[in-house]
Amino acid sequence: MLNGKSSFLTVITRSVSNIGETYATFGGSVTSDGNSPITVRGVCWSTSPNPTINDSFRINGNGLGSFSSNITGLTLGVTYYVRAYATNDVGTAYGHEESFITDFANCRTVTDFDNNIYQTVIIGSKCWMRENLRTRKYADSSSITYGDDDQSNSEPYYYFPDNNESNVLTYGLLYNWTAAMKNGNSSLLNPSGVQGVCPEGWHLPSRAEWNQLSDYVSSQPAYYCDENPDYIAKAFAATSGWEETSGQCEVGNNLSANNATGLSMLPAGYVDNFGSYIAFSSIATLWSATEDGMGGRSFFLQMSNSELQDFGDGKNIIILAKDYAFSVRCVRD
């Protein structure tokens, strides 16, 4: 007891939720006022452990009970430490510390049959994998064969980027059309409806879905380079892995300014129809689930380190024979 009042003020910090690029929701609860009215309660946060009300803070009323705050103005990719607090005339008490890292809005992680875990990102109305697929098995447990020098289009094959297995963890695998589609039919739909090599609940994007993604990003000024709506390639590309270039707004120039969307596209290169490994670290190529109508070729997306523009229809959506091997990104159903 202190001056006839208990000093045992009890505060609980709630788990951080709704974590985004520059925002998150903090909260807490005051369960005991120590026999003295709570005059102020809220949350405080910092980029250093054990934040106090001398750091950034938010007031959320007074008295006993639960409260929360939607905090904005945070920095992407930074670790923050949070504590709830409450003050009475005895002093200020703090709840336990919670920490989190600001991140792109996402639909949690997805796991393939090989137990590879992938980060995700929400762009517009769709949730995309933030990483290239690297499974060697389909969702039904059947295996995909390592292609080596075999470029047959009749069997499903995978390949290592730049013919080096150590690249797989970062850059994923390269798949021929048969492997990517798993005997699925070509689709113009949005969503494509073609699961292909993707995990359960996910699908291979159609040409229409790649175009939708490009159109959405083209409509958002925050993704422009040099305030030019035609220059948004950097918004898709990862901040590492690309060969450097000198042209302003090119993917390979100032890599730290890349990836405003969080899609994190990587230049895994491709395998051509002669079995050669091409353009590792300078070109990203990704399958669509859409044939060109002739049956022997398919549409795919391509981006280079010297790219400026988006990959909308008529720009980087290209047609080639199906016996090439490209990267795969999946979209949630």
Buried (B, 14 or more C-beta within 10 A) or exposed (E): EEEEBBBEBBBBBBEBEEBBBEBBBBBBBBBBBBBBEBEBBBBBBBEEEEBEBEBBBBBBEBEBEBBBBEBEEBEBEEEBBBBBBBBBEBEBBBBEBBEBEBBBBBEEEBEBBEEBEBBBBBBBEBBBBBBBBBBBEBBEEEEBEEBEEEBEBEEBBBBBBBBEEEBBEBBBBBBBBBBBBBEBEBBBEBBBBBBBBBBEEBBBBBBBBBBBBBEBBBEBEEBBBEEEBBBBBBBBBBBEBBBEBEEEBBBBBBBEEBBBBBBBBBBBBBBBBEBEBBBBBBBBBBBBBBBBEEEEBBBBBBBBBBBBBBBBBEBBBBBBEBBBBBBBBBBBE
